[in-house]
Amino acid sequence: MAIKQMLEDSATSRDKIRSGPFLMGLVGKGPALDALVRLLGTDVFVTAFPRAKVAGWVPTPGALPQQEDGVDTPEVLRHQPVFADIGDLFEARPGIRLALDLSPDNRYMAQLRAITSPDISLASSDSVLRFCAAAEDGRLAVGGGESLRKAENLFAMLVNEMDDDIFILDKHGEVLDVNRHAYESRGLGRNDLLGKKCKELDKKGRLCLEAEKLCPFQKALDSGKPEHHTFSQLKENGRVRYIHAMCFPVVDPFGTPSQYLFMRRDATEQKHLEQRLQQAEKMAAIGELSTYMAHEIRNPLFSIGGFANALLRNNSLNDLAREKARIIYDESRRLDEILTRILNFARPTEQTLGVFDPAIVARQTVDLMSMGSDERRLSVKVDIDSQLPLASGNAENLKQCLINMVKNAMEAMPDGGVMNLRAWRNNNFVQIDVEDSGEGIPAELQEQVFSPFFTTKNSGAGLGLAMTRKVIEEMGGRVLLESQPGQGTRVSVLVPVALALDESETGEKSGDE
């Protein structure tokens, strides 16, 4: 059966803001309650209707919960509030949008009509039973007649309230039906999408915007099992939106997949939260290291230096003993300075994260560092992708990292050579490569170049690449190095692309709206 539009008597709820959970109030008990409880506990229902929540249950209106004899509360309702009266339910949970009379003879329907407002939809026990039977048979979207009309309407209430795109496809990928969000988000009407192939729905060629080997519909068509995939979409404003697509085969009474339920869900905010969690875990580890260093090393070092200084002020020491005490004192001071630099390196860098154009940062770096390159016989080549998305991080800190990388590349070619700077999108990151034609770095030293205070130069503190990695990782990015002795070195920084979130969700100014 196809998904029909919402009942005319519930049309007033179309303009209601669709946000937050879709609350259902349960009244009565009987076979309809048992069937609904079985359905609520399934993974299929939770996946298909993530916003559907039970707001409360009135087992027997007019009787106190503790007066109920032999009431065995189902497992899925044990954590839900139980009310003695229908009025108490709606007074305590004013956000209810669907009320179900689960009594066998629908004895509470008249009371529900009298007490509820017109924008609250009502469903009888026979509608619930038909809906649950259709779900258990796997016939939510297959054929049907007048006997399933009420169950279909109940299904439409839930589906049309979801903030996800839902499509019913046949085995050829033709759209049989859609929910309201699918066509309203595209600025179209429902009939504009019906009968079209899923490959024709979006500008980039297919519903999931991916190759067929990654398309959940194509994979479900081949495997006969539910499939899902998360893909990214570059918006016109340069930001990236993540979409999670799922496809569920719907089988006929003979167990053969005949139609497919395809869902698309915006996963951008979830991706944003995952990145923030990963970064928080890294910063927690850095904080633990800083605390350990300060407590376990600095305290005894302070004592050593203090006692050595006291010995230097002791006039009873001969010159040889005084010289030894001075060496102890000087070395303790030197160790304290090294420890201070280590602690400063371990502490988080002060940087304000925001959204910026990495192409501008890359060009500014090249313009600044390429001055005088002709005199040094250096050829600088730049390749920046014209479709480069915006990045999330700190533009000035990225610029300083790029300056350090370009400086290292030029110093690796004292007799001249070629330096290439390339900026491009690598999946979820903006990647900027700085490549030189110098002597390269031996394999055994490649990881050490990122260690603090390690350097192959005659001058410098050895913190350049180490600080670059630290700063970029605090932005949620990565630093990579590739080098072959005699063939040059390529250092790459990857910073996260800017996600297509509202300014209110990130606390950042977009700068590109």
C-alpha positions in Angstrom: 0.0 0.0 0.0 1.2 3.6 -0.6 1.6 6.1 2.1 -1.4 8.5 2.0 -1.6 12.1 3.1 -2.7 12.8 6.6 -6.3 12.5 7.5 -8.3 15.7 6.6 -9.5 16.0 10.2 -5.9 16.3 11.3 -4.8 18.8 8.7 -4.6 21.6 11.2 -1.4 19.9 12.6 0.4 20.4 9.3 1.5 23.9 10.3 2.7 22.8 13.7 6.4 23.1 14.2 7.9 19.7 13.7 10.6 19.5 16.4 11.3 17.3 19.4 9.6 13.9 20.1 6.3 12.8 18.6 4.4 12.0 21.9 1.7 9.3 22.1 -0.8 8.9 24.9 -2.1 5.4 25.6 -5.5 4.8 27.1 -6.9 1.4 28.1 -5.6 -2.2 27.8 -6.4 -5.3 25.8 -5.1 -7.1 22.6 -4.3 -3.7 21.0 -2.0 -2.8 23.8 -0.3 -6.2 23.6 0.2 -5.8 19.9 1.5 -2.2 20.2 3.9 -3.2 23.0 5.4 -5.9 20.8 5.9 -3.4 18.0 7.4 -0.7 20.2 10.1 -3.1 21.4 11.4 -3.9 17.9 14.5 -2.4 16.3 12.6 -1.8 13.1 10.2 0.6 14.8 12.9 2.4 16.7 14.9 2.9 13.5 12.0 3.9 11.4 10.3 6.2 14.0 13.0 7.6 16.3 10.9 10.5 17.4 7.9 8.4 18.4 7.7 8.3 22.2 5.1 7.2 24.8 4.1 10.1 26.9 2.1 8.1 29.5 -0.5 5.4 30.0 -3.9 5.3 31.6 -4.7 1.6 32.2 -8.2 2.1 33.5 -9.5 5.7 33.5 -11.1 6.5 36.9 -9.1 4.0 38.9 -6.0 4.8 40.9 -2.9 2.9 39.6 -2.4 1.2 43.0 -6.0 0.0 42.9 -5.5 -1.9 39.7 -5.8 -5.7 40.4 -3.4 -7.9 38.4 -2.1 -5.1 36.2 1.2 -6.4 34.7 2.9 -3.4 33.2 4.7 -4.3 30.0 8.5 -3.9 30.0 8.6 -1.0 27.5 6.1 0.9 29.6 7.6 0.4 33.1 9.6 3.6 32.9 6.6 5.6 31.6 4.3 7.6 33.9 1.0 5.9 34.7 -2.1 8.1 35.3 -5.5 7.4 36.9 -7.5 9.6 34.6 -7.3 10.8 31.0 -7.5 14.4 32.0 -4.5 13.9 34.3 -2.5 12.5 31.3 -3.1 15.5 29.1 -2.6 18.0 31.8 0.8 16.5 32.8 1.9 15.9 29.1 0.5 18.8 27.0 2.7 17.9 24.1 0.8 14.8 23.2 0.0 14.7 19.4 -1.6 11.2 19.0 -4.0 9.5 21.5 -4.7 5.7 21.2 -7.8 4.1 22.6 -6.5 0.6 23.3 -9.7 -0.8 24.9 -11.4 -3.7 22.9 -14.7 -1.8 22.5 -13.2 1.7 22.1 -15.1 2.8 25.2 -12.8 5.8 25.8 -13.0 7.3 22.3 -15.9 9.7 23.1 -14.1 10.9 26.2 -10.9 11.5 24.2 -12.8 13.5 21.6 -14.3 15.7 24.3 -11.1 16.4 26.2 -8.6 16.8 23.4 -8.0 19.7 21.1 -8.6 19.4 17.3 -4.8 19.3 16.5 -4.5 16.0 18.4 -5.0 12.9 16.3 -7.0 9.9 17.7 -6.8 6.2 16.8 -9.0 3.4 17.8 -7.9 -0.1 18.9 -8.9 -1.7 15.6 -6.7 0.8 13.7 -3.8 -0.1 16.1 -4.3 -3.8 15.6 -4.3 -3.5 11.8 -1.3 -1.3 11.8 0.6 -3.7 14.1 -0.5 -6.7 12.0 0.7 -5.0 8.8 4.1 -4.2 10.5 4.6 -7.8 11.7 3.7 -9.1 8.3 6.2 -6.8 6.6 3.4 -5.2 4.6 3.8 -1.5 5.7 4.2 -0.5 2.1 2.8 -3.4 0.1 -0.7 -3.3 -1.6 -3.8 -3.0 0.5 -7.4 -2.1 0.5 -10.1 -0.5 2.5 -9.6 -2.9 5.4 -6.1 -1.4 6.0 -7.2 2.3 5.5 -7.2 3.2 9.1 -3.8 1.5 9.8 -2.4 3.3 6.8 -3.6 6.7 8.1 -1.9 5.9 11.5 1.3 5.1 9.7 1.0 8.4 7.7 0.6 10.4 10.9 3.9 9.1 12.2 5.8 9.2 8.9 4.7 12.7 7.9 5.8 14.1 11.2 9.4 12.8 10.8 12.2 15.2 9.9 13.7 12.6 7.6 13.2 12.0 3.9 11.3 8.7 3.4 10.7 7.1 0.0 8.9 3.9 -1.0 10.7 2.5 -4.0 10.0 -0.5 -6.2 12.8 -2.9 -7.3 13.6 -0.6 -10.3 14.2 2.4 -8.1 10.9 4.1 -9.0 9.3 6.3 -6.4 5.9 4.9 -5.3 5.4 7.3 -2.4 7.1 9.9 -0.2 6.6 11.6 3.1 5.9 15.3 3.5 9.5 16.2 4.5 10.9 14.6 1.3 9.1 16.9 -1.1 8.8 20.0 1.1 12.5 20.1 1.7 13.0 20.2 -2.1 10.4 22.9 -2.6 8.2 20.5 -4.6 4.8 18.9 -4.3 4.2 15.2 -3.6 3.2 14.4 -7.2 6.4 16.0 -8.5 8.4 13.0 -7.1 6.0 10.1 -7.7 7.0 7.9 -10.6 10.5 9.3 -10.9 13.6 7.1 -10.6 15.7 7.6 -7.5 18.6 8.5 -9.7 16.7 11.6 -10.9 15.9 13.1 -7.6 19.0 15.2 -6.8 21.3 17.4 -8.9 24.3 15.0 -8.6 22.5 12.0 -10.1 21.1 9.8 -7.4 19.2 9.7 -4.2 22.3 8.8 -2.1 24.8 10.8 -4.2 27.3 7.9 -4.2 28.5 5.3 -6.6 26.3 2.2 -7.0 28.6 0.1 -4.9 27.9 2.4 -1.9 24.3 3.1 -2.6 22.1 1.6 0.2 19.3 0.9 -2.3 21.5 -0.9 -4.7 23.2 -2.8 -1.9 19.8 -3.8 -0.4 18.6 -4.8 -3.8 21.6 -7.1 -4.2 21.7 -8.5 -0.6 18.0 -8.5 0.3 19.0 -7.1 3.7 18.8 -3.7 5.3 21.8 -1.5 4.3 23.1 1.9 5.3 25.8 4.4 4.4 26.9 7.9 5.5 28.0 10.2 2.7 29.0 13.9 2.5 27.5 16.6 0.4 29.3 19.9 -0.5 26.8 22.8 -0.3 27.0 25.9 -2.5 28.2 28.0 0.5 31.3 25.8 0.8 30.2 23.8 3.8 29.8 20.1 4.1 26.6 18.3 5.1 26.6 14.6 6.2 23.7 12.5 5.2 23.0 9.0 6.6 21.0 6.9 4.2 19.2 3.6 5.0 17.3 1.1 2.9 15.0 -1.6 4.3 13.6 -4.3 2.0 9.8 -4.9 2.5 8.9 -8.5 1.8 5.6 -9.8 0.4 3.6 -12.7 2.0 6.0 -15.1 0.3 9.1 -13.6 1.8 10.3 -12.0 -1.4 11.5 -8.3 -1.3 9.1 -6.4 -3.5 9.4 -2.8 -2.3 12.0 -0.8 -0.4 11.8 1.8 2.3 14.5 4.3 1.8 15.3 6.9 4.5 17.7 9.9 4.4 18.6 11.6 7.7 20.8 14.7 8.3 23.8 13.5 10.3 25.7 16.7 10.3 25.2 17.6 14.0 26.0 14.0 15.0 29.3 14.3 13.1 30.0 17.6 14.7 29.5 16.1 18.2 31.7 13.1 17.4 34.5 15.5 16.4 34.2 17.5 19.5 34.2 14.3 21.7 37.4 13.1 20.0 39.0 16.4 20.5 37.9 16.5 24.2 39.5 13.1 24.8 42.8 14.3 23.3 42.8 17.4 25.4 42.1 15.3 28.5 45.2 13.2 27.8 47.3 16.3 27.4 46.1 17.7 30.7 47.0 14.5 32.5 50.5 14.6 31.0 51.0 18.2 32.1 49.8 17.4 35.7 52.2 14.4 35.9 55.2 16.3 34.7 54.6 19.2 37.1 54.2 16.9 40.2 56.6 14.1 39.5 59.6 16.1 38.1 59.4 19.7 38.9 59.0 19.3 42.7 62.2 17.2 43.2 64.0 19.3 40.7 63.1 22.4 42.7 64.6 20.8 45.8 67.8 19.9 44.0 68.3 23.4 42.8 67.5 24.9 46.2 70.0 22.7 48.1 72.7 23.4 45.4 72.1 27.2 45.8 72.4 26.8 49.6 75.7 25.0 49.2 77.0 27.9 47.0 76.3 30.3 49.8 78.2 28.1 52.3 81.6 29.8 53.0 83.1 26.6 54.4 83.2 24.9 50.9 86.6 24.8 49.1 86.8 25.8 45.5 86.5 22.3 44.1 83.3 21.6 46.1 81.9 25.0 45.2 82.5 24.3 41.5 80.6 21.0 41.8 77.7 22.7 43.6 77.6 25.3 40.8 77.4 22.6 38.2 74.5 21.0 40.0 72.7 24.3 40.3 73.3 25.3 36.7 72.1 21.9 35.4 69.0 22.0 37.6 68.2 25.4 36.1 68.7 24.1 32.6 66.5 21.1 33.3 63.8 23.5 34.7 63.9 25.5 31.5 63.5 22.3 29.4 60.6 21.2 31.6 59.0 24.6 31.2 59.1 24.3 27.4 57.7 20.7 27.6 54.8 21.9 29.8 54.1 24.8 27.5 54.0 22.4 24.6 51.7 20.0 26.5 49.2 22.7 27.4 46.4 23.4 24.9 47.2 26.2 22.5 45.0 29.3 22.9 43.1 29.5 19.7 39.6 30.5 18.8 38.0 28.0 16.4 35.8 29.3 13.6 35.1 28.9 9.9 37.5 30.3 7.3 38.5 29.9 3.7 41.7 27.7 3.5 42.3 28.8 -0.1 42.9 32.4 1.0 45.2 31.2 3.8 47.3 29.1 1.4 47.6 31.9 -1.1 48.7 34.4 1.5 51.3 32.0 2.8 52.8 31.5 -0.7 52.8 35.2 -1.4 54.6 35.9 1.8 57.2 33.1 1.6 57.9 33.2 -2.1 59.5 36.7 -1.9 63.1 36.4 -3.2 62.6 32.8 -4.4 64.2 33.6 -7.8 67.5 34.7 -6.1 67.5 31.4 -4.3 66.8 29.5 -7.5 63.5 28.2 -6.1 60.5 27.5 -8.3 57.2 27.7 -6.4 54.1 26.0 -7.9 50.6 26.4 -6.5 47.5 24.2 -7.2 44.4 25.1 -5.2 41.1 23.3 -6.0 38.5 25.8 -7.2 35.8 23.8 -5.3 37.7 23.8 -2.0 35.2 23.9 0.9 35.4 26.1 3.9 37.4 24.7 6.9 36.8 24.7 10.6 39.7 25.8 12.9 41.9 28.9 13.4 43.0 30.6 10.2 46.0 32.4 11.8 47.3 29.3 13.5 47.0 27.4 10.2 48.9 30.1 8.4 51.7 29.9 11.0 51.9 26.2 10.5 52.0 26.6 6.7 54.8 29.2 7.0 56.8 26.8 9.1 56.2 24.0 6.5 57.2 26.2 3.6 60.3 27.4 5.5 61.4 23.9 6.1 60.8 23.0 2.5 62.9 25.9 1.3 65.7 25.1 3.8 65.8 21.5 2.5 66.8 22.9 -1.0 69.8 25.2 -0.3 71.0 24.8 -3.9 67.6 25.5 -5.4 64.7 23.3 -6.5 61.0 23.0 -6.8 58.4 23.5 -4.1 54.7 22.5 -4.7 51.8 23.7 -2.6 48.5 21.9 -3.3 45.2 22.4 -1.5 42.3 19.9 -2.1 39.4 18.1 -0.4 40.2 14.7 1.1 36.9 13.3 2.2 36.1 15.0 5.5 39.1 17.3 5.5 40.8 20.1 3.6 44.3 18.8 2.8 47.2 21.2 2.1 50.4 19.6 0.8 53.8 21.2 0.8 56.3 19.2 -1.2 60.0 19.9 -1.9 62.6 18.3 -4.1 65.3 18.2 -1.5 67.3 15.3 -0.2 64.5 13.7 1.8 64.4 12.3 5.3 65.7 8.7 6.1 62.9 6.3 7.1 64.3 5.9 10.6 64.0 9.6 11.3 60.7 10.4 9.8 58.6 9.9 12.9 61.2 11.6 15.1 60.9 14.9 13.2 57.6 15.4 15.0 59.1 14.8 18.5 59.8 17.9 20.6 63.4 19.2 20.5 64.5 16.9 17.7 66.2 18.6 14.9 68.7 17.8 12.1 69.7 21.4 11.7 72.6 23.2 13.4 70.2 25.8 14.8 66.7 25.8 16.1 64.9 24.3 19.0 63.3 21.4 17.2 59.7 22.4 18.0 58.5 23.4 14.5 56.9 20.3 13.2 56.0 19.1 16.7 54.1 22.3 17.4 52.5 22.1 13.9 51.2 18.7 14.7 50.0 19.8 18.1 48.2 22.9 16.7 46.5 21.0 13.8 45.4 18.2 16.0 43.8 20.6 18.5 41.8 21.8 15.5 40.6 18.2 15.0 43.0 17.6 12.1 46.1 15.6 11.3 49.6 16.0 10.0 51.2 13.5 7.6 54.7 13.1 6.2 56.0 11.3 3.2 59.6 11.3 2.2 62.0 9.3 0.1 65.8 9.9 0.5 67.0 11.7 -2.6 63.5 12.4 -3.9 62.2 15.1 -1.5 59.6 15.4 1.2 55.9 16.1 1.4 54.2 17.3 4.6 50.4 17.5 4.6 48.0 19.1 7.1 44.4 18.1 7.2 41.9 20.3 8.9 38.2 19.5 9.2 35.7 20.8 6.6 33.1 23.3 8.0 29.9 21.4 8.7 26.6 22.9 7.5 25.3 23.7 11.0 23.3 26.8 12.0 25.3 29.5 13.8 23.2 28.9 16.9 24.4 25.3 17.1 28.1 26.0 16.9 28.5 29.4 18.4 30.5 30.5 15.4 30.0 33.1 12.7 29.7 31.5 9.4 31.3 34.3 7.4 29.9 32.9 4.2 26.2 33.4 4.3 
